Amino acid sequence: MTGTPPPYQPFYDETEPCPLVVVEGVSGIGKSTLAGLLAHRLKASRIHTLTSPHTGWSSTINTSLRSLPQFAFYLSGALHTSDRIRQARAHGAVVADRYLSSVIACHAAVHRVPVDAVAALLEPFRWYLTQPTRTYYLRCSEDELRKRLAVKADAKSDDTDLLTIPDRLPRLLANFAQVAEEDDTAVWLDTDDKPPAELADWIVADLERNRA
């Protein structure tokens, strides 16, 4: 999309709690690009699930701790992110690049445990965790996703593991599908042959329809 963006018009009742819009999906599918566009379009704060100081510790945690302590680390990250979301929503809408669904789906895939078992560990903390207004799950064909991962500029070990560890990518895709099925805020978006600007337009329109 080119040209001057339209003037800011809130898509929500500013007397009500500001919306939390979450963009979910596997690495390389285009979450960060889309989250950036949405934050611009909605004049929203943009937050990543693993914020500072957690983001600087993740590599050490992944290589040094076993499954349950790792989950505790990522849970603490989600709790911290929820605090940041609450603070940001006092001033406007929030767009989150990943949130609770990634914690569940990714941990279950890496450690080969059932999605339901990870969700059960999270359940006692649901009362504390800010609930999204809408969660947009991005998907594309597996062949297309592999192409995107292969050229991902900022690829980390978690990204390369999707291509090198047998069954990691299919397992993660299946986990996200299961998590989304049980998510009342879930909306699926197919991203094959769709530019990020087109997806952002669709999401903004969907949020407006949901508000009406």
Number of C-alpha atoms within 10 A of each C-alpha: 9 5 5 6 9 7 7 10 9 13 18 17 10 12 6 7 14 21 21 23 27 28 25 29 26 22 19 19 22 20 22 18 13 22 26 19 20 26 19 15 17 18 16 24 19 22 22 19 24 22 14 12 10 18 13 11 12 16 13 9 16 16 9 10 12 11 14 12 13 17 21 13 17 22 19 14 23 25 19 18 24 20 14 16 24 16 12 19 17 11 13 18 23 29 30 26 22 25 24 25 22 21 20 25 28 22 22 23 21 18 12 13 13 14 19 15 11 18 17 11 14 18 10 9 12 11 8 10 18 18 18 18 16 21 24 19 23 21 21 16 10 12 8 15 19 17 12 15 19 14 10 16 9 8 13 11 8 13 17 14 13 20 14 10 10 10 11 17 22 12 18 22 17 14 23 24 17 15 19 21 13 9 13 11 15 19 17 15 17 12 19 13 8 11 12 19 15 12 18 20 14 13 19 15 13 14 16 13 10 12 10 8
